[in-house]
Amino acid sequence: MGRIAYVNGQYVRHGDAVVHIEDRGFQFADAVYEVIAVQKGCLIDGDGHFDRLERSLSAIQISLPMSRAALKLVIREVLRQNRITFGAIYLQISRGQAPRDFSFPQGIIPTLVVTAKRIKPFDFNIVSKGVEVISIEDIRWKRCDIKSVSLLAGAMGKTHAVNQGAFEAWQINAEGFVTEGTSSNAWIVTPEGELVTRHLDANILGGITRQTILKLAQEKNLKYVERAFSLQEAQKAREAFTSSTTAFIRPVVKIDGVGIGDGKPGALCLELLKLYGKHMEQAQ
């Protein structure tokens, strides 16, 4: 059986799934999205993702096209029809279809698309291997807290990282501080052992995995602080790592070719990675 997608009330073959050419998500990136990891058939941190989806929709004045409970049923059905136990759900909501005009049209029905794909199960031995990141200029718009489908700057940065043989690119703002990766949040551990990630503001997306890591750190009485840090501080850190929904937690061992700590995945990162693995095991 081929892949199945949900589009505006219908379950259709993935290859036949379409939206209108005047859908505002296509013409204006007037849309938001979420990606939710699925492990052993369970949505990981699903409520956090739904909360963020509703915040993003509210920020650009789009109404959720159905109740949260109904949306969960759609997601479950997409998972069932695609026979996915380990994977990721992608859902996108645009303002809908309307004649092309910059101002928001009134009274149109939002477009809802839900798709699913398989990803490899969480495997500590795989994700605990060190990765390299590079730094790039942050050229994005000023509302990165909205999970918009306008991802061109991120796509350009990720492509540059891949072409350089790196796993991710950390973006640097005009003040010289790391904001976040192109598709992940950035973390360091200071020489004194303090866990640091940038504070939430309009310059970064509040990652749901980020949120869970902070919760796990608090439960284990680990010292952490949410503040800005520079590229230079990151390169002098004891440890560094990234976090995202589908890549989980990845230790960073080099930034722009500079070795971090002893050049190996750090102890605190590995501890958090184990805690995160247990967190996913307990998902229902």
C-alpha positions as CSV (number, residue, x, y, z in Angstrom):
1,M,0.0,0.0,0.0
2,G,1.3,3.5,-0.9
3,R,1.5,6.4,1.4
4,I,-1.7,8.1,2.4
5,A,-2.2,11.9,3.1
6,Y,-5.0,13.8,4.6
7,V,-6.1,17.0,2.7
8,N,-9.1,19.0,3.8
9,G,-11.3,16.2,5.0
10,Q,-10.2,13.4,2.6
11,Y,-7.6,10.6,2.9
12,V,-5.9,10.3,-0.5
13,R,-2.9,8.7,-2.0
14,H,0.2,10.7,-1.3
15,G,1.0,11.2,-4.9
16,D,-2.5,12.5,-5.6
17,A,-2.6,15.0,-2.7
18,V,-3.0,18.6,-4.0
19,V,-4.0,22.0,-2.9
20,H,-5.1,24.9,-5.2
21,I,-2.5,27.1,-6.9
22,E,-4.0,30.1,-5.1
23,D,-3.6,28.6,-1.7
24,R,-2.0,31.3,0.4
25,G,0.5,28.8,1.9
26,F,1.9,28.3,-1.6
27,Q,1.9,31.9,-2.7
28,F,2.7,33.8,0.5
29,A,4.0,31.2,3.0
30,D,0.8,32.3,4.9
31,A,0.8,29.0,6.9
32,V,2.3,27.3,9.9
33,Y,3.3,23.7,10.5
34,E,4.3,21.2,13.1
35,V,6.4,18.0,13.1
36,I,5.7,15.4,15.8
37,A,7.9,12.4,16.4
38,V,6.2,9.0,16.7
39,Q,7.9,6.2,18.7
40,K,6.2,2.9,19.2
41,G,3.0,4.4,17.9
42,C,3.0,7.2,20.5
43,L,3.1,10.9,19.8
44,I,6.2,12.3,21.6
45,D,5.3,15.5,23.5
46,G,2.1,15.8,21.4
47,D,0.4,18.4,23.7
48,G,3.4,20.6,23.6
49,H,3.3,20.6,19.8
50,F,-0.4,21.3,19.7
51,D,0.0,24.2,22.1
52,R,2.7,25.7,19.9
53,L,0.6,25.1,16.8
54,E,-2.3,27.1,18.4
55,R,0.1,29.9,19.4
56,S,1.5,30.1,15.9
57,L,-2.0,30.2,14.4
58,S,-3.1,32.8,16.8
59,A,-0.1,35.0,16.0
60,I,-1.1,35.2,12.3
61,Q,-4.9,35.2,12.9
62,I,-5.8,31.8,11.6
63,S,-8.3,29.6,13.3
64,L,-7.7,26.0,14.0
65,P,-9.9,24.3,11.4
66,M,-11.1,21.6,13.8
67,S,-10.9,20.8,17.5
68,R,-7.7,19.5,19.0
69,A,-9.5,16.2,19.8
70,A,-10.6,15.9,16.1
71,L,-7.1,16.7,14.9
72,K,-5.7,13.9,17.1
73,L,-8.1,11.5,15.5
74,V,-7.0,12.5,12.0
75,I,-3.4,12.0,13.0
76,R,-4.1,8.6,14.4
77,E,-5.9,7.6,11.2
78,V,-3.0,8.8,9.1
79,L,-0.6,6.8,11.2
80,R,-2.9,3.7,10.9
81,Q,-3.3,3.9,7.2
82,N,0.4,4.4,6.7
83,R,1.2,1.6,9.2
84,I,3.7,3.7,11.0
85,T,5.1,2.8,14.4
86,F,8.3,4.8,14.3
87,G,8.1,8.0,12.3
88,A,7.0,11.6,12.2
89,I,3.8,13.4,11.6
90,Y,3.8,16.6,9.5
91,L,0.8,18.9,9.6
92,Q,0.4,22.2,7.9
93,I,-2.4,24.7,8.1
94,S,-2.6,27.6,5.7
95,R,-5.1,30.5,5.6
96,G,-6.7,28.8,2.7
97,Q,-7.5,29.5,-0.9
98,A,-8.3,33.1,-2.2
99,P,-7.5,35.4,-5.1
100,R,-4.0,36.6,-4.8
101,D,-3.8,39.8,-2.6
102,F,-1.4,40.7,0.1
103,S,-4.0,41.6,2.8
104,F,-5.6,38.7,4.7
105,P,-8.9,37.7,3.1
106,Q,-11.9,37.2,5.4
107,G,-14.2,34.3,5.6
108,I,-12.1,31.6,3.8
109,I,-11.6,28.1,5.1
110,P,-8.1,27.1,6.2
111,T,-6.3,24.4,4.4
112,L,-5.2,21.4,6.5
113,V,-2.7,18.8,5.3
114,V,-1.4,15.9,7.4
115,T,1.2,13.5,6.2
116,A,3.4,10.8,7.9
117,K,6.7,9.2,7.1
118,R,8.9,6.5,8.7
119,I,12.0,7.5,10.6
120,K,14.5,5.2,12.4
121,P,13.7,4.4,16.1
122,F,15.6,6.3,18.8
123,D,18.9,4.5,19.1
124,F,21.3,5.8,21.8
125,N,24.3,4.3,20.1
126,I,23.5,6.2,16.9
127,V,22.4,9.6,18.1
128,S,25.2,9.8,20.8
129,K,27.8,10.0,18.1
130,G,29.4,13.5,17.8
131,V,28.5,15.8,14.9
132,E,30.0,19.0,13.5
133,V,28.3,22.3,13.0
134,I,29.3,25.5,11.2
135,S,28.3,29.1,11.9
136,I,26.4,31.3,9.4
137,E,24.8,34.8,9.5
138,D,21.2,34.8,10.7
139,I,19.3,36.4,7.8
140,R,15.8,35.3,8.9
141,W,12.8,37.5,9.6
142,K,12.1,39.0,13.1
143,R,9.3,36.5,14.2
144,C,11.1,33.2,14.4
145,D,8.9,32.3,17.3
146,I,6.1,31.6,14.8
147,K,6.6,28.2,13.2
148,S,6.0,29.5,9.7
149,V,6.5,27.5,6.5
150,S,8.7,30.3,5.2
151,L,11.9,28.3,5.6
152,L,14.0,29.5,2.7
153,A,16.7,31.1,4.9
154,G,16.9,27.9,6.9
155,A,17.0,25.7,3.8
156,M,19.9,27.8,2.4
157,G,21.8,27.5,5.7
158,K,21.2,23.8,6.0
159,T,22.3,23.2,2.4
160,H,25.5,25.2,3.1
161,A,26.2,23.1,6.2
162,V,25.7,19.8,4.3
163,N,27.9,21.0,1.5
164,Q,30.6,21.7,4.1
165,G,30.2,18.2,5.5
166,A,28.5,19.5,8.7
167,F,25.4,18.2,10.4
168,E,23.9,21.7,11.2
169,A,24.5,25.4,10.9
170,W,24.2,27.6,14.0
171,Q,23.0,31.1,13.1
172,I,24.7,34.2,14.5
173,N,22.8,37.5,14.9
174,A,24.1,41.0,14.4
175,E,25.3,41.2,18.0
176,G,27.4,38.1,17.6
177,F,25.2,35.7,19.6
178,V,24.1,32.3,18.6
179,T,20.3,32.2,18.0
180,E,19.6,28.6,16.9
181,G,20.3,26.1,14.3
182,T,18.6,26.0,10.9
183,S,16.3,23.2,12.2
184,S,17.3,22.8,15.9
185,N,18.0,24.6,19.1
186,A,21.6,25.2,20.3
187,W,23.1,24.3,23.7
188,I,26.4,24.6,25.5
189,V,27.9,23.5,28.8
190,T,30.2,26.0,30.3
191,P,33.6,25.1,31.8
192,E,31.9,25.4,35.2
193,G,29.3,22.8,34.2
194,E,26.3,25.1,33.7
195,L,23.9,24.1,30.9
196,V,23.0,27.0,28.7
197,T,20.5,27.6,25.9
198,R,19.2,30.9,24.5
199,H,16.3,32.5,26.3
200,L,12.9,32.4,24.4
201,D,12.1,35.5,22.4
202,A,11.0,36.4,18.9
203,N,14.5,35.4,17.6
204,I,14.1,31.7,18.1
205,L,11.5,29.0,17.9
206,G,10.6,27.5,21.2
207,G,11.6,23.9,20.5
208,I,9.4,21.3,22.1
209,T,12.4,19.0,22.6
210,R,14.2,22.0,24.1
211,Q,11.3,22.4,26.5
212,T,11.5,18.7,27.5
213,I,15.2,18.9,28.1
214,L,14.8,21.8,30.5
215,K,12.1,19.9,32.3
216,L,14.3,16.8,32.6
217,A,17.2,19.0,33.8
218,Q,15.0,20.5,36.5
219,E,13.8,17.1,37.6
220,K,17.4,16.0,38.0
221,N,18.5,19.3,39.8
222,L,20.9,20.1,37.0
223,K,22.1,23.7,36.8
224,Y,20.9,25.5,33.8
225,V,20.3,29.0,32.5
226,E,18.5,30.5,29.6
227,R,20.6,33.3,28.1
228,A,22.4,34.4,25.0
229,F,25.9,33.0,24.3
230,S,28.4,34.0,21.6
231,L,30.1,31.8,19.0
232,Q,33.4,32.4,20.9
233,E,31.8,31.2,24.1
234,A,30.4,28.1,22.4
235,Q,33.8,27.2,20.9
236,K,35.4,27.4,24.4
237,A,32.6,25.4,26.1
238,R,33.1,22.1,27.8
239,E,30.3,20.6,25.7
240,A,27.8,21.5,23.0
241,F,24.8,19.9,21.5
242,T,21.7,20.4,19.3
243,S,18.1,19.4,19.9
244,S,15.1,18.9,17.6
245,T,12.0,16.7,17.2
246,T,13.3,14.2,14.7
247,A,17.1,14.3,15.4
248,F,16.5,14.2,19.1
249,I,19.7,15.3,20.9
250,R,23.1,15.3,19.0
251,P,26.4,16.0,20.7
252,V,28.5,18.7,18.9
253,V,32.2,18.0,18.9
254,K,33.3,20.7,16.5
255,I,32.1,24.2,15.6
256,D,33.7,25.8,12.5
257,G,36.5,23.2,12.8
258,V,37.3,24.1,16.5
259,G,37.1,21.1,18.8
260,I,34.7,21.4,21.7
261,G,36.0,20.2,25.1
262,D,38.0,17.0,24.5
263,G,36.6,16.5,21.1
264,K,34.2,13.8,22.2
265,P,30.5,13.8,23.2
266,G,30.3,15.2,26.7
267,A,29.0,13.6,29.9
268,L,26.2,15.9,30.6
269,C,24.9,15.7,27.0
270,L,25.0,11.9,27.2
271,E,23.2,11.9,30.5
272,L,20.4,14.1,29.0
273,L,20.3,11.9,26.0
274,K,19.6,8.8,28.2
275,L,17.0,10.7,30.1
276,Y,15.3,11.8,26.9
277,G,15.3,8.2,25.7
278,K,13.5,7.1,28.9
279,H,11.1,10.0,28.5
280,M,10.1,8.7,25.0
281,E,9.8,5.1,26.4
282,Q,7.2,6.4,28.9
283,A,5.1,8.1,26.2
284,Q,1.5,7.0,25.9
